[in-house]
Amino acid sequence: MILDPVGGKSWTRAYDLLAPCGRLVAFGLSAVAGGNTRSWLTAAASVLSVKRWSPMQMMSDNKTISGTNMAHLFSRPDLVEPQLAELLAMYERGELEPYVDRTFSFDEAAAAHQYIHDRKSRGKVLLVP
C-alpha cells in the first residue's frame, strides 16, 4: 500500500512501484499547490499531466487506486475518527513505523519550516527539545 499526499506525477511513480494486489491511496495534491512558481497555469498543467488509468488496465495489472478528499470530510468526523483511531492503534501495536526524514532542535525551528517549505522532506520532520 502506498499513501500519497503529493499527487501529480507522484501517482504514476507510486502506481509503477505497486506489487500485484497493491493499493495506491491518494489523499492530497501538494504537488499542484506547492512550489515557488504557484499559479493557476502551473496547477492546471500539473493536473493535466497526471496519467489516467482505466478500470481494465487496473484489473489487468491487479492494482487498485482510491482517493479521498479530506477537505470534503471536515464536516463528517463520524467517518474520519474511527479510521484515525485504527491508524493510532496500528502504530501502538508496532504495525506502522513513520519514516523520519530529519530532526531539528527547537532553536532550528525556522530552518525546519524552510526545509518543509522547500519540499526537501521525504518523511516526517521532527523538532527535538
PyMOL commands that set and color helices and strands:
alter all, ss='L'
color gray80, all
select helices_A, chain A and resi 9-17+30-33+40-48+55-61+70-73+77-92+106-117
alter helices_A, ss='H'
color red, helices_A
select strands_A, chain A and resi 2-4+23-26+64-67+100-105+124-128
alter strands_A, ss='S'
color yellow, strands_A
deselect
rebuild
show_as cartoon
